[in-house]
Amino acid sequence: MNDLVRQHTALGETDLEWLHLLVSEWQLLSDLSFADLVLWVPTLDGTRYVSVAQMRPNTGPTSYQDDMVGHLVPRGRRPLLDAALDEGRIVREGDPEWREEVPVRVESIPVRREGRVLGVIARNTNLLTVRTPSRLELTYLQSASDLAQMIAAGSFPFPGQQVDMDASPRVGDGLIRLDAEGVVTYASPNALSAYHRLGLASDLVGQHLGNTTAELAPSRGPVDEALVKLASGWAPRETEVEGNSGVIQLRTIPLKPKGTRIGSLVLCRDVTELRRRERELITKDATIREIHHRVKNNLQTVAALLRLQSRRMDSAQGREALNEAVRRVGSIAIVHETLSQNLDERVEFDEIADRVIAMVSEISPGKVDCRRTGRFGILDAEVATPLSMVLTEILQNALEHAFTQGERGTVEVAAIRSGTGRTDARLLITVLDDGSGLPEGFDPQRAGNLGLQIVRTLVEGELGGTFDMLRAEPRGTKVVLDIPSSPQK
């Protein structure tokens, strides 16, 4: 719509915003009218109209099989558009039109803003299935007529009240018509069912909706005056009311077809099951986060016990083995700590990598500079947990074996992501040091130390990737990991 208005018409940005506000609301008019709506705006030179938006009803058959947006018609071809634009009134005169053997009643509603007519809504009703209207249909049509008069007068839509139609109640969800005093004159079957869900045991017709709603909604104090006023339809608002284990969503629309409030429309939707599922999901998420938090605490307790045990050992080799175990447990704890703060089972691994690097760097404080380049990005927990252990083992191996006592050097962890989808996305990780390098005849695929066994098992078995260790030039060692960035099923 933005492009069509700016290209073909003389409307300014504030006028365009008004049209957007109208289009966000006019599904209501379409459903109440059982009619298609097409918004026509005069072109810059005033010789034609351009259709900038279209809406089909959810309550009846369409009159247009084709998309009308973008069509241009010369002035004079559709007299009802001319009359509505020139005279600023709703035009209903004329016989039905026949479109593909379907009779269609055409009406034109001027769209007014601050005294100016911006365009015209063509309301097209398919008459093929017309029958004797029921009380519900008569209420719909009367409400549509009131809204059309408000559009023509410039009092609808309501400024600052743009509605998300996907989240708001619709006509078919439940409709209640109130008089000027807030008393129910009509309630659709769906609306009545929604109020029965709240605990209403009688009919709604004849009751003051505000007082009835406030009585059904539990309150610890006096009657909620704000809820009474809102449910009485005095202002355009949305709210949710909960009672008797049920939840309904209300949207009120004051009706002022001639400038004076004659009543209100109240749209209502039973959202009990939706809110129940949302609460279950919230509870589930909270439970999962609590589990991760407790696992992290338990792992930290295990690490503390291992650390205490290492201090009591006389064997230097035994102490070092326990310290390695502490770092392995710590790397897993870091992942669970991060997961305990998230809403899903995915983590930003760059933070985890930095913490692992800092933890392992404690082996040789002040001698070797460890740093990260590139981004790991967001990873699933199924990838993050084994990868953190792999990174811990590789860094630990580099810091212990690449440099002699007191020697200075650097270890760089580089990460590169490739691919965009979950099936082809991969992560290339390189750990490069400038230490003494690999010994002659060293085969990383056959080396028997525990750290490399853990790396091979996790990379090839659990992550479904490849692992290699190479001599770096001019000196040092390069470890290359190539793994999928999503879990392999």
C-alpha positions as CSV (number, residue, x, y, z in Angstrom):
1,M,0.0,0.0,0.0
2,N,2.8,2.4,0.8
3,D,4.3,2.1,-2.7
4,L,0.9,2.6,-4.5
5,V,-0.1,5.6,-2.4
6,R,3.3,7.3,-2.8
7,Q,3.4,6.5,-6.5
8,H,-0.1,7.4,-7.6
9,T,-1.7,9.8,-5.1
10,A,-1.2,13.2,-3.4
11,L,-1.7,11.8,0.1
12,G,1.0,12.7,2.8
13,E,2.5,10.5,5.4
14,T,0.0,11.3,8.1
15,D,-2.8,10.4,5.6
16,L,-1.1,7.2,4.8
17,E,-0.8,6.3,8.5
18,W,-4.6,6.9,8.8
19,L,-5.2,4.4,5.9
20,H,-2.9,1.9,7.6
21,L,-4.9,2.3,10.8
22,L,-8.1,1.8,8.9
23,V,-6.8,-1.3,7.1
24,S,-5.7,-2.8,10.5
25,E,-9.4,-2.5,11.6
26,W,-11.5,-3.1,8.6
27,Q,-11.7,-6.9,8.8
28,L,-14.3,-6.0,11.5
29,L,-16.4,-4.1,8.9
30,S,-16.0,-6.7,6.3
31,D,-17.2,-9.5,8.6
32,L,-20.1,-7.5,9.9
33,S,-21.2,-6.6,6.4
34,F,-20.7,-10.1,4.9
35,A,-19.0,-8.1,2.1
36,D,-15.7,-7.6,0.3
37,L,-14.0,-4.2,0.8
38,V,-11.8,-2.4,-1.7
39,L,-10.1,0.9,-0.8
40,W,-9.9,3.3,-3.7
41,V,-7.8,6.5,-3.6
42,P,-7.9,9.2,-6.3
43,T,-4.7,9.6,-8.3
44,L,-2.5,12.7,-8.2
45,D,-4.2,14.2,-11.3
46,G,-7.7,13.4,-10.1
47,T,-8.6,11.5,-13.3
48,R,-8.5,8.0,-11.9
49,Y,-8.7,5.8,-8.8
50,V,-6.1,3.3,-7.7
51,S,-7.1,0.4,-5.4
52,V,-4.6,0.2,-2.6
53,A,-6.0,-2.5,-0.3
54,Q,-8.6,-5.3,-0.3
55,M,-10.3,-7.4,2.4
56,R,-12.5,-10.5,2.0
57,P,-15.1,-11.5,4.7
58,N,-14.7,-14.5,6.9
59,T,-18.5,-14.6,7.3
60,G,-19.7,-14.9,3.7
61,P,-18.7,-15.6,0.1
62,T,-16.4,-13.3,-1.7
63,S,-17.5,-11.0,-4.6
64,Y,-14.0,-10.8,-6.1
65,Q,-12.2,-13.9,-7.1
66,D,-9.2,-11.8,-8.3
67,D,-6.9,-9.6,-6.4
68,M,-7.9,-6.0,-7.0
69,V,-4.9,-4.3,-5.4
70,G,-3.1,-2.1,-7.9
71,H,-6.0,-1.7,-10.4
72,L,-6.6,1.7,-11.9
73,V,-10.0,2.8,-13.1
74,P,-10.9,6.1,-14.8
75,R,-13.1,8.6,-13.0
76,G,-16.7,8.2,-14.3
77,R,-16.6,4.5,-14.8
78,R,-17.9,3.8,-11.3
79,P,-20.4,6.6,-10.5
80,L,-20.8,5.4,-6.8
81,L,-17.1,6.1,-6.2
82,D,-17.5,9.6,-7.7
83,A,-20.6,10.4,-5.7
84,A,-19.1,9.3,-2.4
85,L,-15.8,11.2,-3.0
86,D,-17.5,14.4,-4.2
87,E,-20.4,14.5,-1.8
88,G,-18.7,12.9,1.2
89,R,-21.6,10.6,2.0
90,I,-22.4,6.9,1.9
91,V,-23.9,6.0,-1.5
92,R,-26.1,3.0,-1.8
93,E,-28.2,3.9,-4.9
94,G,-28.1,1.7,-8.0
95,D,-29.0,-1.8,-9.1
96,P,-26.9,-4.9,-8.3
97,E,-24.0,-5.6,-10.6
98,W,-23.5,-9.0,-12.2
99,R,-20.1,-10.5,-12.0
100,E,-19.5,-14.0,-13.5
101,E,-23.3,-14.7,-13.1
102,V,-23.2,-13.5,-9.5
103,P,-25.3,-10.5,-8.4
104,V,-23.3,-8.1,-6.3
105,R,-24.7,-5.1,-4.3
106,V,-22.2,-2.2,-4.4
107,E,-22.0,0.6,-1.9
108,S,-19.4,3.3,-1.4
109,I,-18.2,4.7,1.9
110,P,-16.0,7.8,2.0
111,V,-12.9,7.6,4.2
112,R,-12.7,10.9,6.1
113,R,-9.8,12.3,8.1
114,E,-9.9,15.8,9.7
115,G,-12.6,17.0,7.4
116,R,-11.0,15.7,4.2
117,V,-12.1,12.7,2.1
118,L,-8.9,10.6,1.5
119,G,-10.6,7.8,-0.5
120,V,-13.6,5.6,-0.8
121,I,-14.3,2.0,0.4
122,A,-16.3,0.0,-2.1
123,R,-18.4,-2.5,-0.1
124,N,-19.4,-5.4,-2.4
125,T,-21.9,-8.0,-1.1
126,N,-22.4,-11.3,-2.9
127,L,-26.2,-11.7,-3.1
128,L,-26.2,-15.2,-4.4
129,T,-26.8,-16.8,-1.0
130,V,-29.0,-14.1,0.4
131,R,-31.8,-15.5,2.7
132,T,-34.1,-14.2,5.4
133,P,-31.7,-12.7,7.9
134,S,-31.6,-14.1,11.5
135,R,-31.3,-11.9,14.6
136,L,-27.5,-12.4,14.5
137,E,-27.3,-11.3,10.9
138,L,-29.5,-8.3,11.5
139,T,-27.3,-7.3,14.5
140,Y,-24.2,-7.7,12.3
141,L,-25.6,-5.5,9.5
142,Q,-26.8,-2.8,11.9
143,S,-23.4,-2.7,13.5
144,A,-21.7,-2.5,10.1
145,S,-23.9,0.4,9.2
146,D,-22.9,2.2,12.4
147,L,-19.2,1.6,11.7
148,A,-19.6,2.8,8.1
149,Q,-21.2,6.0,9.3
150,M,-18.3,6.5,11.7
151,I,-15.7,6.0,8.9
152,A,-17.6,8.5,6.7
153,A,-17.6,11.0,9.6
154,G,-13.9,10.4,10.4
155,S,-14.5,9.0,13.9
156,F,-13.3,5.5,13.1
157,P,-10.8,4.0,13.4
158,F,-9.7,5.3,16.8
159,P,-6.4,7.2,16.7
160,G,-3.6,5.4,18.7
161,Q,-5.6,2.2,18.9
162,Q,-4.0,0.1,16.1
163,V,-5.1,-3.5,16.6
164,D,-3.3,-6.8,16.0
165,M,-6.0,-8.7,14.3
166,D,-4.2,-12.0,14.7
167,A,-4.4,-11.6,18.5
168,S,-7.7,-9.7,18.9
169,P,-11.1,-11.3,19.0
170,R,-13.0,-11.4,15.7
171,V,-16.7,-11.1,14.9
172,G,-17.1,-14.9,14.6
173,D,-15.5,-15.5,18.0
174,G,-18.4,-13.8,19.8
175,L,-20.3,-10.5,19.5
176,I,-22.3,-8.6,22.1
177,R,-24.3,-5.4,21.3
178,L,-24.8,-2.9,24.1
179,D,-27.1,0.1,24.4
180,A,-26.0,3.5,25.5
181,E,-26.3,2.5,29.2
182,G,-24.1,-0.7,28.8
183,V,-27.1,-3.1,28.8
184,V,-26.9,-6.1,26.5
185,T,-29.4,-6.0,23.7
186,Y,-27.9,-9.0,21.8
187,A,-25.3,-11.7,22.5
188,S,-24.2,-14.2,19.9
189,P,-24.2,-17.9,20.8
190,N,-20.4,-17.9,20.9
191,A,-20.4,-14.9,23.2
192,L,-22.9,-16.5,25.5
193,S,-20.8,-19.7,25.6
194,A,-17.7,-17.6,26.6
195,Y,-19.5,-16.0,29.5
196,H,-20.9,-19.4,30.6
197,R,-17.2,-20.5,30.8
198,L,-16.7,-17.7,33.3
199,G,-19.6,-19.0,35.4
200,L,-22.6,-17.1,34.1
201,A,-25.7,-19.2,34.8
202,S,-28.3,-17.1,33.0
203,D,-28.8,-15.2,29.7
204,L,-26.8,-12.1,28.9
205,V,-29.6,-10.1,27.3
206,G,-31.0,-7.4,29.6
207,Q,-28.0,-7.5,31.9
208,H,-25.5,-4.7,32.5
209,L,-22.4,-6.2,30.9
210,G,-19.9,-4.2,33.0
211,N,-21.5,-5.2,36.3
212,T,-22.0,-8.8,35.2
213,T,-18.4,-9.1,34.1
214,A,-17.0,-7.6,37.3
215,E,-19.1,-10.0,39.4
216,L,-17.8,-13.0,37.4
217,A,-14.1,-11.9,37.7
218,P,-12.9,-12.7,41.3
219,S,-11.7,-9.7,43.2
220,R,-10.2,-9.4,46.7
221,G,-11.6,-5.9,47.2
222,P,-14.6,-3.9,46.1
223,V,-16.0,-4.2,42.6
224,D,-13.4,-3.3,39.9
225,E,-14.8,0.0,38.6
226,A,-12.2,0.1,35.8
227,L,-13.5,-3.3,34.6
228,V,-17.1,-2.2,34.9
229,K,-16.4,0.8,32.7
230,L,-14.4,-1.1,30.2
231,A,-16.9,-3.9,29.7
232,S,-19.7,-1.3,29.4
233,G,-18.0,-0.1,26.2
234,W,-17.3,3.5,27.2
235,A,-13.8,3.5,25.5
236,P,-12.0,1.4,22.8
237,R,-10.0,-1.1,24.9
238,E,-8.9,-4.7,25.1
239,T,-8.6,-6.8,28.3
240,E,-8.8,-10.3,29.6
241,V,-11.2,-11.5,32.3
242,E,-10.5,-14.6,34.3
243,G,-13.0,-16.4,36.5
244,N,-14.3,-19.9,37.2
245,S,-11.1,-21.4,35.6
246,G,-12.0,-19.7,32.4
247,V,-10.4,-16.8,30.5
248,I,-12.1,-14.6,27.9
249,Q,-10.6,-11.8,25.9
250,L,-12.7,-8.7,25.4
251,R,-12.5,-5.9,22.9
252,T,-14.9,-2.9,23.2
253,I,-15.8,-0.6,20.4
254,P,-18.0,2.5,21.2
255,L,-20.5,3.2,18.4
256,K,-21.0,6.9,17.6
257,P,-22.5,7.0,14.1
258,K,-23.7,10.6,14.4
259,G,-21.3,11.9,16.9
260,T,-23.2,10.7,20.0
261,R,-22.6,7.3,21.6
262,I,-25.6,5.1,21.0
263,G,-24.1,1.9,22.3
264,S,-21.1,-0.4,21.9
265,L,-19.8,-3.5,20.3
266,V,-18.0,-6.0,22.4
267,L,-16.1,-8.8,20.7
268,C,-15.1,-11.7,23.0
269,R,-13.1,-14.8,22.6
270,D,-12.7,-17.8,24.8
271,V,-8.9,-18.1,25.3
272,T,-9.0,-20.5,28.2
273,E,-7.2,-23.4,26.5
274,L,-4.7,-21.0,24.9
275,R,-3.7,-19.5,28.2
276,R,-3.6,-22.9,29.8
277,R,-1.1,-24.1,27.2
278,E,0.9,-20.9,27.6
279,R,1.1,-21.4,31.3
280,E,2.2,-25.1,30.8
281,L,4.9,-23.9,28.5
282,I,6.1,-21.3,31.0
283,T,6.1,-23.9,33.8
284,K,8.0,-26.3,31.5
285,D,10.6,-23.7,30.6
286,A,11.0,-22.8,34.2
287,T,11.4,-26.4,35.2
288,I,14.0,-27.0,32.5
289,R,16.0,-23.9,33.6
290,E,15.8,-25.1,37.2
291,I,17.1,-28.5,36.2
292,H,20.1,-27.0,34.4
293,H,20.7,-24.7,37.4
294,R,20.7,-27.7,39.8
295,V,22.9,-29.8,37.4
296,K,25.4,-26.9,37.4
297,N,25.4,-26.7,41.2
298,N,25.9,-30.4,41.5
299,L,28.8,-30.3,39.0
300,Q,30.4,-27.5,40.9
301,T,30.1,-29.5,44.1
302,V,31.8,-32.5,42.4
303,A,34.6,-30.2,41.1
304,A,35.0,-28.8,44.6
305,L,35.3,-32.3,46.1
306,L,37.8,-33.3,43.5
307,R,39.8,-30.2,44.2
308,L,39.8,-31.0,47.9
309,Q,40.9,-34.5,47.2
310,S,43.8,-33.3,45.0
311,R,45.1,-31.2,47.8
312,R,45.4,-34.3,50.1
313,M,47.3,-36.3,47.6
314,D,51.1,-36.8,47.9
315,S,51.5,-37.8,44.3
316,A,52.1,-34.9,41.9
317,Q,50.8,-37.1,39.0
318,G,47.6,-37.9,41.0
319,R,47.0,-34.2,41.8
320,E,47.4,-33.2,38.1
321,A,45.0,-36.0,37.1
322,L,42.4,-34.7,39.5
323,N,42.9,-31.1,38.4
324,E,42.3,-32.2,34.8
325,A,39.1,-33.8,36.0
326,V,38.1,-30.6,37.7
327,R,38.5,-28.7,34.5
328,R,36.5,-31.2,32.5
329,V,33.6,-31.1,35.0
330,G,33.9,-27.3,35.0
331,S,33.5,-27.0,31.2
332,I,30.2,-29.0,31.4
333,A,29.0,-26.8,34.3
334,I,29.6,-23.7,32.2
335,V,27.2,-25.0,29.6
336,H,24.5,-25.8,32.1
337,E,24.9,-22.4,33.8
338,T,24.3,-20.8,30.4
339,L,21.3,-23.0,29.7
340,S,19.8,-22.2,33.1
341,Q,19.5,-18.5,31.9
342,N,18.0,-19.2,28.5
343,L,14.4,-19.8,27.4
344,D,15.3,-22.6,25.0
345,E,17.9,-25.3,24.6
346,R,20.3,-23.2,22.6
347,V,23.3,-21.1,23.8
348,E,25.6,-18.4,22.5
349,F,28.7,-20.4,22.5
350,D,31.2,-17.5,22.2
351,E,30.6,-16.7,25.8
352,I,31.1,-20.3,26.8
353,A,34.3,-20.6,24.7
354,D,35.7,-17.4,26.4
355,R,35.0,-18.8,29.8
356,V,36.6,-22.2,28.9
357,I,39.7,-20.4,27.6
358,A,39.9,-18.4,30.8
359,M,39.5,-21.5,33.0
360,V,42.1,-23.5,31.2
361,S,44.6,-20.6,31.0
362,E,44.9,-20.8,34.8
363,I,47.3,-23.7,34.1
364,S,50.0,-21.3,33.1
365,P,49.2,-17.9,34.4
366,G,51.1,-15.0,32.8
367,K,53.1,-17.2,30.4
368,V,50.8,-18.1,27.5
369,D,48.3,-15.7,25.9
370,C,45.1,-17.5,24.9
371,R,42.6,-15.6,22.6
372,R,39.6,-16.3,20.4
373,T,38.9,-15.0,16.9
374,G,35.8,-15.5,14.8
375,R,32.3,-16.5,16.1
376,F,30.9,-19.8,17.1
377,G,27.4,-18.3,17.2
378,I,24.3,-20.0,18.7
379,L,24.5,-23.8,19.1
380,D,22.1,-26.4,20.4
381,A,22.9,-27.8,23.8
382,E,23.5,-31.2,22.2
383,V,26.4,-29.7,20.4
384,A,27.6,-27.1,23.0
385,T,28.2,-29.6,25.8
386,P,30.5,-32.0,24.0
387,L,32.2,-29.1,22.2
388,S,33.0,-27.4,25.4
389,M,34.7,-30.6,26.7
390,V,36.6,-31.0,23.4
391,L,37.8,-27.4,23.6
392,T,38.9,-27.9,27.2
393,E,40.9,-31.0,26.3
394,I,42.6,-29.4,23.3
395,L,43.5,-26.2,25.1
396,Q,44.7,-28.1,28.2
397,N,46.9,-30.3,25.9
398,A,48.4,-27.3,24.2
399,L,49.2,-25.4,27.5
400,E,50.7,-28.5,29.1
401,H,52.8,-29.9,26.2
402,A,53.5,-27.1,23.7
403,F,55.5,-24.9,26.1
404,T,58.3,-25.6,28.5
405,Q,58.4,-24.2,32.0
406,G,58.4,-20.3,31.9
407,E,58.3,-20.2,28.1
408,R,56.0,-17.5,26.6
409,G,53.7,-18.1,23.6
410,T,50.2,-17.8,22.2
411,V,47.3,-20.1,21.6
412,E,44.6,-18.9,19.2
413,V,41.1,-20.4,18.9
414,A,39.5,-19.5,15.5
415,A,35.9,-20.4,14.6
416,I,34.3,-20.1,11.1
417,R,30.7,-20.9,10.4
418,S,29.5,-22.0,6.9
419,G,26.2,-22.8,5.4
420,T,22.8,-21.3,6.3
421,G,20.4,-24.2,6.9
422,R,20.2,-26.6,9.8
423,T,21.3,-29.5,7.6
424,D,24.3,-28.0,5.8
425,A,25.6,-25.6,8.5
426,R,29.1,-26.5,9.7
427,L,31.6,-25.1,12.1
428,L,35.4,-25.1,11.4
429,I,37.5,-24.7,14.5
430,T,41.2,-24.2,14.5
431,V,43.4,-24.2,17.6
432,L,46.9,-22.9,16.8
433,D,49.8,-22.6,19.1
434,D,53.4,-21.5,18.5
435,G,55.0,-24.0,20.9
436,S,57.4,-26.8,20.4
437,G,55.3,-28.7,17.9
438,L,54.4,-32.4,17.6
439,P,57.1,-35.1,18.3
440,E,58.4,-37.1,15.5
441,G,56.2,-40.0,14.4
442,F,53.2,-38.6,16.4
443,D,49.9,-39.9,15.1
444,P,46.9,-38.1,16.7
445,Q,44.5,-40.9,15.5
446,R,46.4,-43.5,17.5
447,A,47.8,-41.5,20.5
448,G,46.7,-43.2,23.7
449,N,46.5,-40.4,26.3
450,L,43.1,-39.9,27.8
451,G,42.6,-36.3,26.6
452,L,43.0,-37.2,22.9
453,Q,40.8,-40.3,23.4
454,I,38.1,-38.0,24.8
455,V,38.4,-35.6,21.8
456,R,38.3,-38.4,19.2
457,T,35.3,-40.0,20.8
458,L,33.3,-36.8,21.2
459,V,34.2,-35.3,17.8
460,E,33.8,-38.4,15.6
461,G,31.2,-40.3,17.6
462,E,28.9,-37.7,19.3
463,L,29.3,-34.6,17.0
464,G,29.7,-36.5,13.7
465,G,32.7,-34.4,12.7
466,T,36.4,-34.8,11.9
467,F,39.5,-34.2,14.0
468,D,43.2,-33.8,13.1
469,M,46.5,-32.4,14.5
470,L,49.2,-31.0,12.2
471,R,52.5,-29.4,12.4
472,A,52.2,-25.6,12.1
473,E,54.6,-23.4,10.1
474,P,57.1,-22.1,11.1
475,R,56.6,-23.9,14.4
476,G,53.9,-25.1,16.7
477,T,50.8,-27.3,16.4
478,K,47.5,-26.8,14.6
479,V,44.4,-28.7,15.6
480,V,41.5,-28.7,13.1
481,L,37.9,-29.6,14.0
482,D,35.2,-29.8,11.3
483,I,31.7,-30.5,12.8
484,P,28.1,-29.9,12.0
485,S,26.7,-26.9,13.9
486,S,23.4,-28.8,14.5
487,P,22.8,-32.1,16.2
488,Q,23.1,-35.2,13.9
489,K,20.0,-37.3,14.2
